[in-house]
Amino acid sequence: MSPFPFSAVLFDCDGVLVDSEPITNRVLAGMLGELGWQLSTEEAMNTFTGKAVKDEAALIESKTGFRITDEWLANFRARRNEALERDLVAIPRAPEAIREIHAMLDGRIACASGADRHKVELQLAKVGLLDFFQGRIFSGHEMPRSKPHPDVYLAAAKALGVDPRRCAIVEDTVTGAMAGVAAGATVFGYSTGESGHSGPGPLLSVGAVRVFSDMAELPALLSGYGLQAA
């Protein structure tokens, strides 16, 4: 058997490990509606998926006249977390893929998300994946810059003691894929054709090397990829 071609695998969280985007954007659309900007959940997903709400303050103000505050963001996160605790499920077949990849790499995997740490840990715990990522969770909120900048992925690779060029990254949005490419990693795009995920064409256009639609495919896709030595 050929050796596994990557030294580590780094995962986005929302839309890759957990099916959180419809829940988060339902809450967000409701709160924006209270400010006067009427959006459907799908419209909110098309606008905000892959982005931190705090980074979209100028857009929200332009649509509502309201400058979001720390208090408003805290209220949003509390309402979002309550909904996630109640309704969140894993992306189909993601837990099985994570277990297999974790075993292949002796645990050299990490979760590098644009979301706040509490949300990431809440979600991974809810779907039974927290133990696989404990101590290897990285939040864009704690970095100088959020995705599409590479900071969160560079931090994850550094913490694992791995050259980012020897990392595979699994992302489902253009914003996240751009961050992975900017880090120098090899990006695999997950796209199901549903709202909340970028399509195959956009993911490939920003540098993803492969796009797949079923998490059951991922372990073989990674292990069979011919990575040239950096």
Accessible surface in RSA format (square Angstrom, percent):
REM  Atomic radii and reference values for relative SASA: ProtOr
REM  Chains: A
REM  Algorithm: Lee & Richards
REM  Probe-radius: 1.40
REM  Slices: 20
REM RES _ NUM      All-atoms   Total-Side   Main-Chain    Non-polar    All polar
REM                ABS   REL    ABS   REL    ABS   REL    ABS   REL    ABS   REL
RES MET A   1   238.74 123.6 149.87  99.2  88.87 211.6 125.41 106.6 113.33 150.2
RES SER A   2    90.63  76.6  69.71  93.0  20.93  48.2  33.41  71.2  57.22  80.2
RES PRO A   3   118.49  86.4 102.12  93.1  16.37  59.5 113.53  93.7   4.96  30.8
RES PHE A   4    43.73  21.9  20.24  12.5  23.49  61.1  22.12  13.4  21.61  61.8
RES PRO A   5    16.56  12.1   9.03   8.2   7.53  27.4  16.45  13.6   0.11   0.7
RES PHE A   6     4.17   2.1   0.00   0.0   4.17  10.8   0.63   0.4   3.54  10.1
RES SER A   7    32.32  27.3  28.70  38.3   3.61   8.3  13.68  29.1  18.64  26.1
RES ALA A   8     0.00   0.0   0.00   0.0   0.00   0.0   0.00   0.0   0.00   0.0
RES VAL A   9     0.00   0.0   0.00   0.0   0.00   0.0   0.00   0.0   0.00   0.0
RES LEU A  10     1.36   0.8   1.36   1.0   0.00   0.0   1.36   1.0   0.00   0.0
RES PHE A  11     0.40   0.2   0.40   0.2   0.00   0.0   0.40   0.2   0.00   0.0
RES ASP A  12    11.56   8.1  11.56  11.5   0.00   0.0   0.10   0.2  11.46  11.4
RES CYS A  13     0.00   0.0   0.00   0.0   0.00   0.0   0.00   0.0   0.00   0.0
RES ASP A  14    13.96   9.8  12.52  12.5   1.44   3.4   5.67  13.4   8.29   8.3
RES GLY A  15     2.15   2.6   0.00   N/A   2.15   2.6   2.15   5.9   0.00   0.0
RES VAL A  16     0.00   0.0   0.00   0.0   0.00   0.0   0.00   0.0   0.00   0.0
RES LEU A  17     0.55   0.3   0.55   0.4   0.00   0.0   0.55   0.4   0.00   0.0
RES VAL A  18     0.00   0.0   0.00   0.0   0.00   0.0   0.00   0.0   0.00   0.0
RES ASP A  19    53.44  37.4  50.23  50.0   3.21   7.6   2.12   5.0  51.32  51.2
RES SER A  20     0.11   0.1   0.11   0.1   0.00   0.0   0.00   0.0   0.11   0.2
RES GLU A  21    19.34  11.1  19.19  14.5   0.15   0.4   4.91   9.5  14.43  11.8
RES PRO A  22    50.53  36.8  49.78  45.4   0.75   2.7  49.78  41.1   0.75   4.7
RES ILE A  23    11.76   6.7  11.76   8.8   0.00   0.0  11.76   8.5   0.00   0.0
RES THR A  24    12.26   8.7  12.26  12.4   0.00   0.0  12.26  16.5   0.00   0.0
RES ASN A  25     2.91   2.0   2.91   2.8   0.00   0.0   0.00   0.0   2.91   2.8
RES ARG A  26   106.20  44.6 100.50  51.2   5.71  13.6  54.72  74.8  51.49  31.2
RES VAL A  27    20.38  13.4  13.64  12.4   6.73  16.2  20.06  17.4   0.32   0.9
RES LEU A  28     1.07   0.6   1.07   0.8   0.00   0.0   1.07   0.7   0.00   0.0
RES ALA A  29     8.68   8.0   5.54   8.5   3.14   7.2   5.90   8.3   2.78   7.4
RES GLY A  30    38.19  47.1   0.00   N/A  38.19  47.1  33.84  92.9   4.36   9.8
RES MET A  31     1.97   1.0   1.62   1.1   0.35   0.8   1.62   1.4   0.35   0.5
RES LEU A  32     0.00   0.0   0.00   0.0   0.00   0.0   0.00   0.0   0.00   0.0
RES GLY A  33    16.93  20.9   0.00   N/A  16.93  20.9   8.81  24.2   8.12  18.2
RES GLU A  34   120.18  69.0  79.70  60.3  40.48  96.4  51.30  99.2  68.87  56.2
RES LEU A  35    45.29  25.2  25.40  18.2  19.89  50.0  31.15  21.9  14.13  38.0
RES GLY A  36    55.76  68.8   0.00   N/A  55.76  68.8  28.71  78.8  27.05  60.6
RES TRP A  37    30.93  12.4  28.97  14.0   1.96   4.6  20.22  10.8  10.71  17.4
RES GLN A  38   137.09  76.7 114.96  84.0  22.12  52.7  61.23 130.3  75.86  57.5
RES LEU A  39    32.39  18.0  13.53   9.7  18.87  47.4  16.41  11.5  15.98  43.0
RES SER A  40    58.13  49.1  44.78  59.8  13.35  30.7  50.77 108.1   7.36  10.3
RES THR A  41    44.60  31.7  39.41  40.0   5.19  12.4  24.80  33.3  19.80  29.9
RES GLU A  42    97.57  56.0  94.68  71.6   2.89   6.9  23.42  45.3  74.15  60.5
RES GLU A  43    86.36  49.6  84.57  64.0   1.79   4.3  30.36  58.7  56.00  45.7
RES ALA A  44     0.00   0.0   0.00   0.0   0.00   0.0   0.00   0.0   0.00   0.0
RES MET A  45    10.47   5.4   8.93   5.9   1.54   3.7   2.97   2.5   7.50   9.9
RES ASN A  46   107.71  74.3  71.29  68.9  36.43  87.7  29.57  71.2  78.14  75.5
RES THR A  47    37.51  26.7  30.06  30.5   7.45  17.8  19.16  25.7  18.36  27.7
RES PHE A  48     6.36   3.2   3.59   2.2   2.78   7.2   3.61   2.2   2.76   7.9
RES THR A  49    18.61  13.2   6.95   7.0  11.66  27.8   7.49  10.1  11.11  16.8
RES GLY A  50    27.26  33.6   0.00   N/A  27.26  33.6  17.56  48.2   9.70  21.7
RES LYS A  51    95.90  46.8  74.98  46.0  20.91  49.8  40.69  36.6  55.20  58.8
RES ALA A  52    15.19  14.0   1.06   1.6  14.13  32.1   9.25  13.0   5.94  15.7
RES VAL A  53    18.93  12.5  14.29  12.9   4.64  11.2  14.33  12.5   4.60  12.5
RES LYS A  54    70.93  34.6  56.34  34.6  14.60  34.8  33.29  30.0  37.64  40.1
RES ASP A  55    75.21  52.7  44.13  43.9  31.08  73.5  25.21  59.3  50.00  49.9
RES GLU A  56    31.60  18.1  29.83  22.6   1.77   4.2   1.77   3.4  29.83  24.4
RES ALA A  57    32.65  30.0  31.77  49.0   0.88   2.0  31.89  44.9   0.76   2.0
RES ALA A  58    81.26  74.7  68.40 105.5  12.87  29.3  74.23 104.5   7.03  18.6
RES LEU A  59    56.83  31.6  49.91  35.7   6.92  17.4  54.62  38.4   2.20   5.9
RES ILE A  60     0.00   0.0   0.00   0.0   0.00   0.0   0.00   0.0   0.00   0.0
RES GLU A  61    57.22  32.9  53.83  40.7   3.39   8.1  13.50  26.1  43.72  35.7
RES SER A  62    86.82  73.4  43.70  58.3  43.11  99.3  50.06 106.6  36.76  51.5
RES LYS A  63   114.10  55.7  86.25  52.9  27.84  66.3  32.96  29.7  81.14  86.4
RES THR A  64    30.14  21.4   0.00   0.0  30.14  71.8   6.20   8.3  23.93  36.2
RES GLY A  65    67.18  82.9   0.00   N/A  67.18  82.9  33.70  92.5  33.49  75.0
RES PHE A  66    66.05  33.0  62.44  38.7   3.61   9.4  66.05  40.0   0.00   0.0
RES ARG A  67   170.86  71.7 163.73  83.5   7.13  17.0  61.87  84.6 108.99  66.1
RES ILE A  68    19.04  10.8   3.86   2.9  15.18  36.6   3.86   2.8  15.18  41.2
RES THR A  69    66.33  47.2  59.68  60.5   6.65  15.9  61.91  83.2   4.42   6.7
RES ASP A  70   124.54  87.2 114.79 114.3   9.74  23.0  39.60  93.2  84.94  84.7
RES GLU A  71   145.20  83.4 135.72 102.7   9.47  22.6  55.32 107.0  89.87  73.4
RES TRP A  72    24.52   9.8  19.95   9.7   4.58  10.7  20.78  11.1   3.75   6.1
RES LEU A  73    17.26   9.6  17.26  12.3   0.00   0.0  17.26  12.1   0.00   0.0
RES ALA A  74    57.89  53.2  50.15  77.4   7.75  17.6  53.46  75.3   4.43  11.7
RES ASN A  75    67.62  46.6  60.16  58.1   7.47  18.0  19.76  47.6  47.87  46.3
RES PHE A  76     4.74   2.4   4.74   2.9   0.00   0.0   4.74   2.9   0.00   0.0
RES ARG A  77    63.50  26.7  63.50  32.4   0.00   0.0  17.38  23.7  46.12  28.0
RES ALA A  78    60.25  55.4  47.06  72.6  13.19  30.0  54.25  76.4   6.00  15.9
RES ARG A  79    86.09  36.1  81.22  41.4   4.87  11.6  32.91  45.0  53.18  32.2
RES ARG A  80     9.96   4.2   9.96   5.1   0.00   0.0   0.00   0.0   9.96   6.0
RES ASN A  81    20.99  14.5  20.99  20.3   0.00   0.0   9.83  23.7  11.16  10.8
RES GLU A  82   117.19  67.3 107.84  81.6   9.35  22.3  41.88  81.0  75.32  61.5
RES ALA A  83     4.02   3.7   3.75   5.8   0.27   0.6   3.79   5.3   0.23   0.6
RES LEU A  84     0.00   0.0   0.00   0.0   0.00   0.0   0.00   0.0   0.00   0.0
RES GLU A  85    96.26  55.3  88.65  67.1   7.61  18.1  31.32  60.6  64.94  53.0
RES ARG A  86   144.69  60.7 116.24  59.3  28.45  67.7  71.47  97.7  73.22  44.4
RES ASP A  87    56.12  39.3  37.32  37.1  18.79  44.4  20.23  47.6  35.88  35.8
RES LEU A  88     6.50   3.6   0.00   0.0   6.50  16.3   0.00   0.0   6.50  17.5
RES VAL A  89    91.33  60.1  88.07  79.7   3.26   7.8  91.26  79.3   0.07   0.2
RES ALA A  90    23.63  21.7  12.41  19.2  11.22  25.5  12.41  17.5  11.22  29.7
RES ILE A  91     4.99   2.8   4.61   3.4   0.38   0.9   4.61   3.3   0.38   1.0
RES PRO A  92    77.19  56.3  65.94  60.1  11.25  40.9  76.28  63.0   0.91   5.6
RES ARG A  93   117.70  49.4 110.56  56.4   7.14  17.0  39.29  53.7  78.42  47.5
RES ALA A  94     0.48   0.4   0.23   0.4   0.25   0.6   0.48   0.7   0.00   0.0
RES PRO A  95    20.24  14.7  20.24  18.4   0.00   0.0  20.24  16.7   0.00   0.0
RES GLU A  96   103.40  59.4  97.11  73.5   6.29  15.0  56.21 108.7  47.19  38.5
RES ALA A  97     3.55   3.3   0.43   0.7   3.12   7.1   2.88   4.0   0.68   1.8
RES ILE A  98     1.44   0.8   1.44   1.1   0.00   0.0   1.44   1.0   0.00   0.0
RES ARG A  99   114.26  48.0 108.70  55.4   5.56  13.2  46.96  64.2  67.30  40.8
RES GLU A 100    87.08  50.0  79.69  60.3   7.39  17.6  31.45  60.8  55.62  45.4
RES ILE A 101     0.00   0.0   0.00   0.0   0.00   0.0   0.00   0.0   0.00   0.0
RES HIS A 102    49.68  27.1  49.40  34.3   0.27   0.7  33.99  35.0  15.69  18.3
RES ALA A 103    77.04  70.8  50.24  77.5  26.80  61.0  58.86  82.9  18.18  48.2
RES MET A 104    76.71  39.7  41.24  27.3  35.47  84.4  51.52  43.8  25.20  33.4
RES LEU A 105     2.32   1.3   1.67   1.2   0.65   1.6   2.32   1.6   0.00   0.0
RES ASP A 106   127.51  89.3  97.21  96.8  30.30  71.7  21.83  51.4 105.68 105.4
RES GLY A 107    11.95  14.7   0.00   N/A  11.95  14.7   8.58  23.6   3.37   7.5
RES ARG A 108    93.22  39.1  92.47  47.1   0.76   1.8  37.60  51.4  55.62  33.7
RES ILE A 109     0.00   0.0   0.00   0.0   0.00   0.0   0.00   0.0   0.00   0.0
RES ALA A 110     0.00   0.0   0.00   0.0   0.00   0.0   0.00   0.0   0.00   0.0
RES CYS A 111     0.00   0.0   0.00   0.0   0.00   0.0   0.00   0.0   0.00   0.0
RES ALA A 112     0.00   0.0   0.00   0.0   0.00   0.0   0.00   0.0   0.00   0.0
RES SER A 113     0.52   0.4   0.52   0.7   0.00   0.0   0.00   0.0   0.52   0.7
RES GLY A 114    20.06  24.7   0.00   N/A  20.06  24.7  16.74  45.9   3.33   7.5
RES ALA A 115    15.16  13.9   5.34   8.2   9.81  22.3  12.71  17.9   2.45   6.5
RES ASP A 116    19.61  13.7  19.46  19.4   0.15   0.4  13.80  32.5   5.81   5.8
RES ARG A 117    80.72  33.9  77.77  39.6   2.95   7.0  39.51  54.0  41.20  25.0
RES HIS A 118   112.35  61.4 106.60  74.1   5.75  14.7  74.28  76.6  38.07  44.3
RES LYS A 119    11.99   5.8  11.99   7.4   0.00   0.0   0.12   0.1  11.87  12.6
RES VAL A 120     0.00   0.0   0.00   0.0   0.00   0.0   0.00   0.0   0.00   0.0
RES GLU A 121    57.17  32.8  57.17  43.3   0.00   0.0  13.14  25.4  44.03  36.0
RES LEU A 122    18.45  10.3   7.26   5.2  11.19  28.1  15.88  11.2   2.57   6.9
RES GLN A 123     0.00   0.0   0.00   0.0   0.00   0.0   0.00   0.0   0.00   0.0
RES LEU A 124     0.00   0.0   0.00   0.0   0.00   0.0   0.00   0.0   0.00   0.0
RES ALA A 125    54.85  50.4  34.66  53.5  20.19  45.9  37.42  52.7  17.43  46.2
RES LYS A 126    86.78  42.3  54.10  33.2  32.68  77.8  28.54  25.7  58.24  62.0
RES VAL A 127    25.03  16.5   3.84   3.5  21.19  51.1  12.80  11.1  12.23  33.2
RES GLY A 128    46.74  57.6   0.00   N/A  46.74  57.6  33.49  91.9  13.25  29.7
RES LEU A 129     0.07   0.0   0.07   0.0   0.00   0.0   0.07   0.0   0.00   0.0
RES LEU A 130    38.97  21.7  38.09  27.3   0.87   2.2  38.09  26.8   0.87   2.4
RES ASP A 131   123.88  86.8 103.43 103.0  20.45  48.4  31.34  73.8  92.54  92.3
RES PHE A 132    40.50  20.3  39.63  24.5   0.88   2.3  40.50  24.6   0.00   0.0
RES PHE A 133     0.00   0.0   0.00   0.0   0.00   0.0   0.00   0.0   0.00   0.0
RES GLN A 134    97.89  54.7  88.72  64.8   9.17  21.8  44.18  94.0  53.71  40.7
RES GLY A 135    73.15  90.2   0.00   N/A  73.15  90.2  42.82 117.5  30.33  67.9
RES ARG A 136    53.76  22.6  53.76  27.4   0.00   0.0  18.58  25.4  35.18  21.3
RES ILE A 137     7.29   4.1   1.93   1.4   5.36  12.9   1.93   1.4   5.36  14.5
RES PHE A 138    25.01  12.5  24.95  15.5   0.06   0.2  25.00  15.2   0.01   0.0
RES SER A 139     0.00   0.0   0.00   0.0   0.00   0.0   0.00   0.0   0.00   0.0
RES GLY A 140     1.22   1.5   0.00   N/A   1.22   1.5   0.09   0.2   1.13   2.5
RES HIS A 141    53.29  29.1  26.55  18.5  26.74  68.4  14.65  15.1  38.63  45.0
RES GLU A 142    97.13  55.8  61.87  46.8  35.26  84.0  44.60  86.3  52.53  42.9
RES MET A 143    40.19  20.8  23.50  15.6  16.69  39.7  15.36  13.1  24.83  32.9
RES PRO A 144   124.70  90.9  81.92  74.7  42.78 155.5  95.08  78.5  29.62 184.1
RES ARG A 145   114.19  47.9 107.63  54.9   6.56  15.6  46.99  64.2  67.19  40.7
RES SER A 146    17.80  15.0  10.85  14.5   6.95  16.0   7.58  16.1  10.22  14.3
RES LYS A 147    20.36   9.9   9.20   5.6  11.16  26.6   7.88   7.1  12.48  13.3
RES PRO A 148    56.49  41.2  50.63  46.2   5.85  21.3  50.80  41.9   5.69  35.4
RES HIS A 149    78.21  42.7  76.70  53.3   1.52   3.9  43.28  44.6  34.93  40.6
RES PRO A 150    16.86  12.3  16.86  15.4   0.00   0.0  16.86  13.9   0.00   0.0
RES ASP A 151    17.80  12.5  12.74  12.7   5.06  12.0   8.82  20.8   8.98   9.0
RES VAL A 152     1.31   0.9   0.95   0.9   0.36   0.9   0.95   0.8   0.36   1.0
RES TYR A 153     0.83   0.4   0.36   0.2   0.47   1.2   0.36   0.3   0.47   0.6
RES LEU A 154    71.69  39.9  67.37  48.2   4.33  10.9  67.77  47.6   3.92  10.6
RES ALA A 155    28.05  25.8  18.29  28.2   9.76  22.2  24.94  35.1   3.11   8.2
RES ALA A 156     0.00   0.0   0.00   0.0   0.00   0.0   0.00   0.0   0.00   0.0
RES ALA A 157     0.25   0.2   0.25   0.4   0.00   0.0   0.25   0.3   0.00   0.0
RES LYS A 158   175.14  85.4 155.21  95.2  19.93  47.5 105.35  94.8  69.80  74.3
RES ALA A 159    69.68  64.1  27.10  41.8  42.58  96.9  38.94  54.8  30.74  81.4
RES LEU A 160    33.19  18.5  11.78   8.4  21.41  53.8  15.64  11.0  17.55  47.2
RES GLY A 161    69.72  86.0   0.00   N/A  69.72  86.0  36.01  98.8  33.72  75.5
RES VAL A 162    17.81  11.7   7.97   7.2   9.84  23.7  12.79  11.1   5.02  13.6
RES ASP A 163    53.86  37.7  38.86  38.7  15.00  35.5  27.12  63.8  26.74  26.7
RES PRO A 164    35.16  25.6  35.16  32.1   0.00   0.0  35.16  29.0   0.00   0.0
RES ARG A 165   135.72  57.0 130.09  66.3   5.64  13.4  44.13  60.3  91.59  55.5
RES ARG A 166    65.56  27.5  65.56  33.4   0.00   0.0  21.27  29.1  44.29  26.8
RES CYS A 167     0.16   0.1   0.16   0.2   0.00   0.0   0.16   0.4   0.00   0.0
RES ALA A 168     0.00   0.0   0.00   0.0   0.00   0.0   0.00   0.0   0.00   0.0
RES ILE A 169     0.42   0.2   0.42   0.3   0.00   0.0   0.42   0.3   0.00   0.0
RES VAL A 170     0.00   0.0   0.00   0.0   0.00   0.0   0.00   0.0   0.00   0.0
RES GLU A 171     0.91   0.5   0.91   0.7   0.00   0.0   0.00   0.0   0.91   0.7
RES ASP A 172     0.13   0.1   0.13   0.1   0.00   0.0   0.00   0.0   0.13   0.1
RES THR A 173     9.39   6.7   9.39   9.5   0.00   0.0   6.87   9.2   2.52   3.8
RES VAL A 174    40.79  26.8  40.36  36.5   0.43   1.0  40.36  35.1   0.43   1.2
RES THR A 175    20.68  14.7  19.51  19.8   1.17   2.8   3.53   4.7  17.15  25.9
RES GLY A 176     1.00   1.2   0.00   N/A   1.00   1.2   0.72   2.0   0.28   0.6
RES ALA A 177     0.00   0.0   0.00   0.0   0.00   0.0   0.00   0.0   0.00   0.0
RES MET A 178    82.54  42.7  77.79  51.5   4.75  11.3  67.57  57.4  14.97  19.8
RES ALA A 179     0.00   0.0   0.00   0.0   0.00   0.0   0.00   0.0   0.00   0.0
RES GLY A 180     0.00   0.0   0.00   N/A   0.00   0.0   0.00   0.0   0.00   0.0
RES VAL A 181    59.92  39.4  50.35  45.6   9.57  23.1  50.58  44.0   9.34  25.3
RES ALA A 182    63.49  58.4  26.46  40.8  37.03  84.2  38.34  54.0  25.15  66.6
RES ALA A 183     7.80   7.2   0.47   0.7   7.33  16.7   1.56   2.2   6.24  16.5
RES GLY A 184    37.33  46.0   0.00   N/A  37.33  46.0  24.95  68.5  12.38  27.7
RES ALA A 185    14.49  13.3   0.80   1.2  13.70  31.2   1.10   1.6  13.39  35.5
RES THR A 186    15.33  10.9  12.72  12.9   2.60   6.2   3.72   5.0  11.61  17.5
RES VAL A 187     0.72   0.5   0.00   0.0   0.72   1.7   0.00   0.0   0.72   2.0
RES PHE A 188     0.06   0.0   0.06   0.0   0.00   0.0   0.06   0.0   0.00   0.0
RES GLY A 189     0.00   0.0   0.00   N/A   0.00   0.0   0.00   0.0   0.00   0.0
RES TYR A 190     7.81   3.6   7.81   4.4   0.00   0.0   0.00   0.0   7.81   9.6
RES SER A 191     5.46   4.6   0.37   0.5   5.10  11.7   0.00   0.0   5.46   7.7
RES THR A 192    47.83  34.0  18.46  18.7  29.37  70.0  22.11  29.7  25.72  38.9
RES GLY A 193    72.10  88.9   0.00   N/A  72.10  88.9  35.60  97.7  36.49  81.7
RES GLU A 194   117.58  67.5 108.42  82.0   9.16  21.8  39.90  77.2  77.68  63.4
RES SER A 195    46.84  39.6  24.32  32.5  22.52  51.9  18.55  39.5  28.29  39.6
RES GLY A 196     9.41  11.6   0.00   N/A   9.41  11.6   5.11  14.0   4.30   9.6
RES HIS A 197    28.30  15.5  10.87   7.6  17.43  44.6   2.98   3.1  25.33  29.5
RES SER A 198    25.90  21.9  15.20  20.3  10.70  24.6  11.21  23.9  14.69  20.6
RES GLY A 199    25.48  31.4   0.00   N/A  25.48  31.4  18.55  50.9   6.93  15.5
RES PRO A 200    68.99  50.3  68.99  62.9   0.00   0.0  68.99  57.0   0.00   0.0
RES GLY A 201    44.64  55.1   0.00   N/A  44.64  55.1  35.55  97.6   9.09  20.4
RES PRO A 202    67.80  49.4  63.30  57.7   4.50  16.3  67.57  55.8   0.23   1.4
RES LEU A 203     0.00   0.0   0.00   0.0   0.00   0.0   0.00   0.0   0.00   0.0
RES LEU A 204    88.55  49.3  74.17  53.1  14.38  36.2  74.20  52.1  14.35  38.6
RES SER A 205    91.17  77.0  48.18  64.3  43.00  99.0  49.18 104.7  42.00  58.8
RES VAL A 206    40.39  26.6  24.46  22.1  15.93  38.4  32.87  28.6   7.52  20.4
RES GLY A 207    34.96  43.1   0.00   N/A  34.96  43.1  24.57  67.4  10.38  23.3
RES ALA A 208     7.14   6.6   0.00   0.0   7.14  16.3   0.00   0.0   7.14  18.9
RES VAL A 209    49.80  32.8  33.04  29.9  16.77  40.4  39.61  34.4  10.19  27.6
RES ARG A 210   111.15  46.7 109.06  55.6   2.09   5.0  27.27  37.3  83.88  50.8
RES VAL A 211    41.34  27.2  10.21   9.2  31.14  75.0  10.21   8.9  31.14  84.5
RES PHE A 212     8.67   4.3   2.25   1.4   6.42  16.7   8.67   5.3   0.00   0.0
RES SER A 213    67.12  56.7  54.10  72.2  13.02  30.0  24.82  52.9  42.30  59.3
RES ASP A 214    40.62  28.5  39.28  39.1   1.34   3.2  10.54  24.8  30.07  30.0
RES MET A 215     2.71   1.4   2.25   1.5   0.47   1.1   0.00   0.0   2.71   3.6
RES ALA A 216    60.46  55.6  33.92  52.4  26.54  60.4  40.56  57.1  19.90  52.7
RES GLU A 217    79.07  45.4  70.55  53.4   8.52  20.3  39.51  76.4  39.56  32.3
RES LEU A 218     0.26   0.1   0.26   0.2   0.00   0.0   0.26   0.2   0.00   0.0
RES PRO A 219     5.57   4.1   5.57   5.1   0.00   0.0   5.57   4.6   0.00   0.0
RES ALA A 220    72.42  66.6  60.95  94.1  11.47  26.1  65.03  91.6   7.39  19.6
RES LEU A 221    45.84  25.5  37.43  26.8   8.40  21.1  43.30  30.4   2.53   6.8
RES LEU A 222     0.00   0.0   0.00   0.0   0.00   0.0   0.00   0.0   0.00   0.0
RES SER A 223    42.33  35.8  30.70  41.0  11.63  26.8  17.27  36.8  25.06  35.1
RES GLY A 224    64.44  79.5   0.00   N/A  64.44  79.5  34.41  94.4  30.04  67.3
RES TYR A 225    43.53  20.3  36.26  20.6   7.27  18.9  12.67   9.5  30.87  38.1
RES GLY A 226    68.70  84.7   0.00   N/A  68.70  84.7  42.50 116.6  26.20  58.7
RES LEU A 227    40.31  22.5  16.13  11.5  24.19  60.8  16.98  11.9  23.33  62.8
RES GLN A 228   156.54  87.5 142.40 104.1  14.13  33.6  51.55 109.7 104.99  79.6
RES ALA A 229    93.01  85.5  63.44  97.9  29.58  67.3  63.90  90.0  29.11  77.1
RES ALA A 230    78.00  71.7   9.58  14.8  68.42 155.7  41.49  58.4  36.51  96.7
END  Absolute sums over single chains surface
CHAIN  1 A     9945.5       7294.8       2650.7       5335.2       4610.3
END  Absolute sums over all chains
TOTAL          9945.5       7294.8       2650.7       5335.2       4610.3
